[in-house]
Amino acid sequence: MKIYAVATGTGSYIPPVVVKNIDFANQQFLNSDGTKIDAPGEEIVEKFEQITDIKERRRVEDEHVTSDIAMFAGKNALEAANFDKENLDYIIVAHNLGDIKHGSRFPDILPTLAARVKQKLNIKNPKTVAYDITFGCPGWTQAMIQAKYYIESGDAKSALVIGADTLTRMLDPHDRDSMLFADGAGAALLEAVESEKPVGMLKHAARTDTEEHLDLLQMGDSYNTELKHDHLYLKMFGRRLYNYALTNVPSLAKECLEANNMTLEDVDKVLIHQANAKMDEAILKRLYRLYGKKDVDYSIMPMTINTLGNSSVATVPTLFDLIVRGKLEGQSLKSGDCVMMTSVGAGMNINAYMYIMP
């Protein structure tokens, strides 16, 4: 018998505020040098949708911050598992910019969001260790990898792993890339399970590329030079990032499969970070090519980005939760299904792990 880390409950929080593409049509979008983009707003948003497949995204309510929605998702996961919160060994919260209050441009990460979530869940046990992880968009998947090792080592029997972001509060209104991002939270409760057969989380692969790719996602000034420079906004070099992902994510996914003595035929689902639908499709196509396959089965890669946008660390756990709960049309997971969860983001960081449904 071996101890495995198994998700016994999942949860998510999808903010109710819907922002459609047409809502951006009257914004004054600028080039990176501050010059005006010479195209009507309707044309800009139409082209954006063609490139990304995003039609709408979600934005958090004004009264909530990241730790609030992280708590909502975590509570859902605990309830789904019927788990006593006082027995939690770890709470790990992945995020990028902490609690950003409505109308503010300043991140707030002290105390940690995990500590705030613990308090908001009213957990009194001092042995429930709470900490944050910042690893870009792959933060939740990296936190899951960490929690797996706590459980497999016998150091812990449970861990609540949450990914939450409210990136819409740190976006430059003059940057077209602002249309990509969204808010949301997702969570999974991992518990120790003894099993003769592999179940839950298996081996992973990860990498960090900083020499040439450190600045592909970063904080920077607004494209509008009239705005104050003491406020920083989320910035990305889209084309370079796209090329980086296409070059490195497929090879890392293959590395992950090989670490688990698996091939593409063993994979039932690929839950990939919902960054850009066209980019994700190109990544899957490249992965198939690495195995000498021309015909790509895109149905194994469920998508939520067209209606939920890119909520960074929340995309993979939200996707996982929706499928587990039967809330994503045409998608389901059954016992024994083999799932790859993978993400790419600021760092630049990439990770992937295999998961077998209990």
C-alpha positions in Angstrom: 0.0 0.0 0.0 1.2 3.5 -0.8 0.0 6.9 0.3 -1.4 9.2 -2.5 -2.7 12.7 -2.5 -6.3 12.6 -3.7 -8.7 15.5 -4.3 -11.8 14.6 -2.2 -13.5 17.9 -2.8 -13.4 20.8 -5.2 -14.9 24.2 -5.3 -14.8 27.5 -7.2 -16.1 31.0 -7.2 -17.2 32.6 -10.5 -18.0 36.3 -10.0 -21.5 37.3 -11.1 -20.4 40.5 -12.9 -20.3 39.7 -16.7 -18.2 42.0 -18.9 -18.8 41.5 -22.6 -16.4 42.4 -25.4 -18.6 45.2 -26.7 -18.2 46.9 -23.3 -14.6 47.7 -24.3 -15.6 49.3 -27.6 -15.6 52.9 -26.3 -12.2 52.6 -24.5 -9.3 54.6 -25.9 -6.7 51.9 -26.7 -3.1 53.0 -27.2 0.0 51.4 -28.6 2.9 50.8 -26.2 4.5 54.1 -27.3 1.4 56.0 -26.3 0.1 56.6 -29.9 -3.6 56.1 -30.6 -4.6 52.9 -32.3 -6.0 53.9 -35.7 -9.1 51.6 -35.7 -12.7 51.8 -34.5 -13.4 50.3 -31.1 -15.8 47.7 -32.6 -13.1 46.6 -35.0 -10.5 46.2 -32.2 -12.8 44.1 -30.0 -13.9 42.0 -33.0 -10.3 41.2 -33.9 -9.6 40.4 -30.3 -12.3 37.8 -30.2 -11.1 36.2 -33.4 -7.6 35.9 -31.9 -8.6 34.6 -28.4 -12.1 33.2 -28.7 -13.0 35.2 -25.6 -16.5 36.6 -25.8 -17.0 37.7 -22.1 -15.2 37.5 -18.8 -16.1 37.8 -15.1 -15.2 40.6 -12.7 -15.3 40.5 -8.9 -17.9 42.5 -7.1 -16.7 45.8 -5.6 -17.1 44.7 -2.0 -14.9 41.6 -2.4 -11.1 41.1 -2.5 -9.0 38.1 -3.5 -9.0 36.5 -0.1 -12.8 36.7 0.0 -13.3 34.7 -3.2 -10.5 32.4 -2.2 -12.4 31.6 1.0 -15.6 31.0 -1.0 -13.9 28.5 -3.2 -12.2 26.8 -0.3 -15.4 26.5 1.7 -17.1 24.9 -1.3 -14.3 22.3 -1.5 -14.4 21.5 2.2 -18.2 21.1 2.0 -18.0 18.9 -1.1 -15.6 16.6 0.8 -17.7 16.8 4.1 -14.4 17.6 5.8 -13.9 19.1 9.3 -12.0 22.3 8.7 -10.3 22.0 12.1 -8.4 18.9 10.8 -6.7 20.8 8.0 -2.9 20.5 8.0 -2.2 23.1 5.4 -3.9 26.0 3.5 -2.0 27.1 0.5 -3.2 30.0 -1.5 -1.8 30.8 -5.0 -2.2 34.3 -6.3 -0.3 37.1 -8.0 -1.1 40.5 -6.5 -2.9 39.9 -3.2 -5.9 41.7 -2.0 -6.5 44.8 -4.1 -9.4 46.9 -2.9 -11.8 48.3 -5.4 -10.5 51.7 -6.7 -6.9 50.9 -5.6 -3.8 50.1 -7.6 -1.8 48.8 -4.7 -1.3 45.1 -3.9 -1.8 44.0 -0.3 0.0 40.7 0.6 0.7 41.2 4.4 -0.6 39.2 6.2 -0.7 36.4 3.7 -3.9 35.7 1.9 -3.8 32.1 3.2 -3.8 33.5 6.8 -6.7 35.7 5.9 -8.6 32.7 4.4 -7.9 30.7 7.5 -9.4 33.5 9.7 -12.4 33.9 7.3 -13.1 30.2 7.5 -13.0 30.6 11.3 -10.4 27.9 11.7 -9.0 27.9 15.3 -6.5 25.1 15.1 -3.0 26.6 15.3 -1.5 23.6 13.6 -3.3 24.5 10.4 -0.3 26.1 8.6 -1.3 28.8 6.1 1.0 30.3 3.5 1.0 31.8 0.0 2.7 30.9 -3.2 3.4 33.2 -6.1 4.4 31.4 -9.3 2.5 33.3 -11.9 -0.4 31.6 -13.6 0.9 28.1 -12.8 0.7 29.0 -9.0 -2.2 26.7 -8.2 -0.7 23.7 -10.0 2.6 24.3 -8.3 0.9 24.5 -4.9 -0.8 21.2 -5.6 2.6 19.7 -6.3 3.9 21.0 -3.0 0.9 19.7 -1.1 1.4 16.3 -2.7 4.8 16.0 -1.2 3.6 17.0 2.2 1.0 14.2 2.1 3.3 11.5 0.5 6.0 12.2 3.1 3.6 11.6 6.0 4.0 15.3 7.1 0.3 16.0 6.4 -2.9 14.2 5.9 -4.7 17.1 4.2 -4.2 20.3 2.4 -6.6 22.9 1.1 -5.1 24.3 -2.1 -6.7 27.5 -3.5 -6.0 29.6 -6.6 -7.5 33.1 -6.7 -6.9 36.4 -8.5 -8.6 39.7 -9.1 -6.4 40.9 -12.0 -9.0 43.2 -13.4 -8.1 45.7 -10.7 -4.6 46.0 -12.0 -5.2 46.4 -15.7 -4.3 49.4 -17.9 -7.5 50.6 -19.5 -5.5 51.8 -22.5 -3.9 48.4 -23.2 -5.8 45.9 -25.5 -4.4 43.0 -23.5 -6.6 44.1 -20.6 -9.5 42.4 -22.4 -7.8 39.0 -21.7 -8.0 39.0 -18.0 -10.7 38.1 -15.5 -11.3 37.4 -11.8 -12.1 34.1 -10.1 -11.1 31.4 -7.6 -10.8 27.6 -7.6 -9.9 25.1 -4.9 -9.2 21.4 -4.2 -9.0 19.6 -0.9 -6.2 17.0 -1.0 -6.3 14.1 1.4 -4.0 11.2 2.1 -5.4 7.9 0.6 -3.8 4.5 0.9 -4.1 2.5 -2.3 -2.4 -0.4 -4.0 -3.1 1.2 -7.4 -1.9 4.7 -8.4 -4.6 7.3 -7.7 -4.7 11.0 -7.4 -1.6 13.0 -8.0 1.3 11.3 -9.8 4.7 12.7 -10.9 5.2 16.1 -12.4 7.6 18.2 -14.5 8.4 21.9 -14.2 10.8 24.6 -15.4 11.6 28.3 -14.9 13.1 30.3 -17.8 14.5 33.7 -16.7 17.5 34.4 -18.9 15.6 35.6 -21.9 12.0 35.4 -20.8 11.8 37.1 -17.4 9.9 40.2 -18.7 7.2 38.5 -20.8 4.8 39.3 -18.0 5.5 42.1 -15.6 4.2 45.2 -13.9 4.7 48.5 -15.8 3.5 52.0 -16.6 0.3 52.7 -18.4 0.4 53.3 -22.2 -1.2 56.7 -21.4 1.8 58.9 -20.5 -0.5 61.3 -18.7 -1.3 58.8 -15.9 0.8 58.9 -12.8 3.9 56.6 -12.8 3.5 55.6 -9.2 0.8 53.2 -10.3 1.9 50.0 -12.1 -0.3 47.8 -14.4 -0.1 44.2 -15.6 1.8 44.1 -18.9 2.7 41.3 -21.3 4.6 40.8 -24.5 1.9 38.8 -26.3 3.8 37.6 -29.4 6.9 36.6 -27.5 4.8 34.8 -24.8 2.9 32.9 -27.5 6.1 31.7 -29.1 7.6 30.8 -25.7 4.5 28.7 -24.8 4.3 26.9 -28.1 8.0 26.1 -27.9 8.2 24.9 -24.3 4.8 23.7 -23.0 4.4 20.7 -25.4 7.9 19.4 -24.6 7.3 19.8 -20.9 4.0 18.0 -21.2 5.8 15.1 -22.9 8.4 15.1 -20.2 5.7 14.8 -17.6 4.1 11.8 -19.4 7.5 10.1 -19.7 8.1 10.6 -16.0 5.0 8.7 -15.4 5.8 6.0 -18.0 2.8 7.2 -20.0 2.1 8.3 -23.6 -0.5 10.5 -25.2 -2.8 7.5 -25.5 -3.1 7.3 -21.7 -4.5 10.8 -21.4 -8.3 11.2 -21.1 -8.3 14.9 -20.4 -5.9 17.9 -20.6 -6.8 20.7 -18.2 -4.6 23.5 -19.5 -4.4 27.1 -18.2 -7.1 29.1 -20.0 -4.8 31.8 -21.3 -5.9 32.1 -25.0 -8.0 29.5 -26.8 -6.1 29.7 -30.0 -2.7 29.4 -28.1 -4.0 26.4 -26.1 -5.2 24.7 -29.3 -1.8 25.2 -30.9 0.0 23.8 -27.8 -2.1 20.6 -28.0 -1.4 20.3 -31.7 2.3 20.6 -31.1 2.1 17.9 -28.4 0.4 15.6 -30.8 3.1 16.3 -33.3 5.7 15.2 -30.8 4.1 11.8 -30.9 3.9 11.8 -34.7 0.2 12.4 -34.8 -1.5 14.7 -37.3 -5.1 14.2 -36.2 -5.7 16.2 -33.0 -8.6 15.3 -30.6 -9.4 18.7 -29.3 -12.3 17.3 -27.3 -9.9 16.1 -24.6 -9.1 19.7 -23.8 -12.2 21.4 -22.3 -12.3 25.2 -22.4 -13.9 27.9 -20.3 -12.0 30.9 -21.6 -14.7 32.0 -24.1 -17.1 32.9 -21.2 -14.8 33.2 -18.1 -11.7 34.8 -19.6 -8.2 34.3 -18.2 -8.4 34.3 -14.4 -4.8 33.3 -14.1 -4.2 30.9 -11.2 -7.9 30.2 -10.9 -8.4 28.8 -14.4 -7.3 25.2 -13.9 -9.0 24.6 -10.5 -12.2 26.3 -11.7 -12.1 24.1 -14.8 -11.5 21.0 -12.7 -14.4 21.9 -10.3 -16.9 22.5 -13.1 -16.2 19.2 -14.7 -16.3 17.3 -11.4 -19.6 18.9 -10.6 -21.0 18.2 -14.0 -21.4 21.9 -14.8 -19.4 22.0 -18.0 -21.6 20.8 -21.0 -20.3 17.8 -22.7 -17.5 17.2 -20.2 -17.2 14.6 -17.5 -14.6 12.6 -15.5 -15.0 9.1 -14.2 -13.0 6.8 -11.9 -9.7 5.8 -13.5 -9.6 8.6 -16.0 -6.1 10.0 -16.4 -5.9 13.8 -16.4 -3.0 16.1 -17.2 -3.1 19.5 -15.5 -0.6 22.0 -16.9 0.0 25.8 -16.9 2.3 28.5 -18.1 2.8 32.0 -16.9 5.0 34.8 -15.4 8.5 33.8 -14.5 8.4 32.3 -17.1 7.2 29.2 -15.4 5.7 26.0 -16.7 4.5 22.9 -14.9 2.4 19.8 -15.5 1.3 16.8 -13.4 -0.7 13.7 -14.0 -3.8 12.9 -12.0 -5.8 9.7 -11.9 -9.5 10.1 -10.8 -10.4 8.1 -7.7 
